[in-house]
Amino acid sequence: MVNVIGLGYIGLPTALMLASHGVEVVGTDYNEKVVQSLSAGRMTFKEEGIEELFCAALEAGITFTTDYQKTDTYIISVPTPYDKFSKKVDPAYVVSAVKSVLSVAPKGAVVVIESTISPGTIDKSVRPVIEELGFKPGKDIHLVHAPERIIPGNMVYELLHNNRTIGADDREVGERIKELYASFCQGEIVVTDIRTAEMTKVVENTFRAVNIAFANELAKICRHDGMDVYEIIRICNMHPRVNILQPGPGVGGHCISVDPWFLVGDYPSLAKVIDESMRTNDGMPDFVLERVYEIMRENGLKDISRVGLYGLTYKENVDDVRESPTLQLLESQARHLADGLKVYDPFIEEDLVDNQYHSLDDFLSDVDMVVIMVKHTQIKENMRKLSGKIILDCQNIIDLPNVYHI
């Protein structure tokens, strides 16, 4: 039996996937409301294909509880926030979960850390806890790091098809955990050491962040001299060895917007390109807000309350708002003492911010200018409703005349 600790955006899909492929699974979370909802057959977030996977896992016998189980295999998938000032990862949730696991774990149990952590975190923060509690790592408790590689909006497919990395002290233990993930994973699964596994996950997301920063910086350069960044990128990408990404209003989520800071925090004198790239990405919401003011002036629009932001989530077709560029922009607006921007997102049902709407038609009727922050399918399918509005399209998806871009 596998006890999955942490039933959020990563732990829950992993638990469901294991259970639906014949593994006995108990999911544990400290949040009683989450456990109650799942136990009652209600999913806790929206995701394409997740409801079907949830039903399959329930039929296979998955259960949910706030209690830690006595078993031979644990998968810890709890959040790993970072300190925005020091840029260092905070392993407190992982450490707390490990302590709770060790209070019930039998000797010889395998503890798999799935949470994203900075390189060296297991050596610096997890091993000492195990030793303090009287266990010997590698003998009484076996440590494994199996970082997730999935993205909200495509979780189910990527869990099945993405390659994976298993980092372990003991090769035999690593191969055993490889077999566990191979119960559902159709991609290649590589077994390596823990430090390498820690580093590869962070480097993957850092690579993407640096490439996004290049596109964002290119957008600023082109805006300065009145050039079309999208046309330039399109032509450049015709070169067989060039693949420039698309610029956007910022970077959100709990991977690309966070993981690279782990390297900056741990290697401040070495991670110069990464540091500058992250500052470029973090500065995009401010850049978008300046574009809003510029376009308002150009069109004689003086009341910012007649401007609406379309999209609150950090990416399209999900309900995940972690590190959302829209939320960052609203924070920037508050600093400028310019309250009043209206907001709408079809995936967010509860009120998260001031002036939030829950109907696209009501939202559009109350604004003169629309800022496309997220490329939800809904807005692409209702593009004609934007006719007559001033549009700042930060995603380059609106095919209407006289549309502004970042």
Secondary structure, DSSP 8 states (H G I E B T S, - for coil): -EEEE--STTHHHHHHHHHHTT--EEEE-S-HHHHHHHHTT--SS--TTHHHHHHHHHHHT-EEESS---SSEEEE-----B-TTT--B--HHHHHHHHHHHTT--TTEEEEE-S---TTHIIIIIHHHHHHTT--BTTTEEEEE------TTSHHHHHHHS-EEEEESSHHHHHHHHHHHTTT--S-EEEE-HHHHHHHHHHHHHHHHHHHHHHHHHHHHHHHTT--HHHHHHHHTTSTT-------S---TTTTTTHHHHHHHH-TTT-HHHHHHHHHHHTHHHHHHHHHHHHHHHTT---GGGEEEE--SSSTTS---TT-HHHHHHHHHHHTT----EEE-TT--S--STTEES-HHHHHHT-SEEEE-S--HHHHHTGGGGTTSEEEETTS---STT-EE-
